[in-house]
Amino acid sequence: MELVYNQLPREVVETLKNKTPKSTKGNYTKRLHQGLTPDVGDAHLSNQLSAVITLMKISPNMKTFMSNFNKAFGGTVDDE
């Protein structure tokens, strides 16, 4: 969630959460990406996944990846 969905525009995430059904226990019964459409976040998710995968490829380890991720996305995720 932190590396991909939380980096999408807030309105996209809220729309996906509202469209995704929950069980009586409050757990999502489908995956968030199943609610994507060309109008709701499809391009945003594709771009975010490409960026994260690129950072993973150039990072020799998780610590470096998290440092690179935080540089790219404004220091939003704990690097431990």
N, C-alpha and C positions, 0 to 999 in steps of 0.2 A: 504494500500500500504506500509506504513512505517514498519509495524510489520512483514509482510510476504514477499511481492515481493521485496522490497528494500533490503532485507537481502540475496536474492538469488545471485548467481554469475552474474556479470554485463552482460556477454555475453548471459546468459539465458534470462534476462529481456529484453535486446535489441532485441533478436530473437522473443520473444513473442509480443513485441510492434510492430515489423515490420510485423509479420504475422496476427495481428488482424486488421480487416478493420475499417475504420473511416467514419463517416458521412461527408457530405459537411460542417458541422459546426465544424468538427475536434474532435467530440466525438467518443469514441470506440463504435462500433455497436454490439460487442460480448464481452464476458468476457475473460480476459487474460488467465485464466486457460484452456479455450477451445482449445488453441494452444499447450498445452503440449503434448509431446509424450515421449516414453521411452528414446529417444535420446536427447530430449530438455526439461530438467528440471523436469520431473516427479518425480524422486527420491529426488531432491533438495526441491521441494515444499512439498512433503510428510514429509520429515525430519523437515523442518521449522515449519510446522503446528503442528507436534507432540511436538516440543520444546516449542512453544508458548502456546499450550494447557496445557502442564505440568506446565509451569510457572504460568498460570492462576489458576490452581487447588491448587497450594501451596501458593498463595497470598491471604490474607484476604481482600484486597481492591486494588483499581486501583493504588494508589500511590506506594504501595509495589510491585505490579506487574511491574510497569514501572521501579522501581529501580532494581528489579531482572532481567528484560529484558535488561537493560543497562549494568548490570554486565555480563550477559551471552553473549551479542553481542557487547561489546565495547563502551557503552555509546553513542549510535547512535540516540536515540529518546528523545525528550523533555518530561520530566516527569510531565507535567501539563496538 
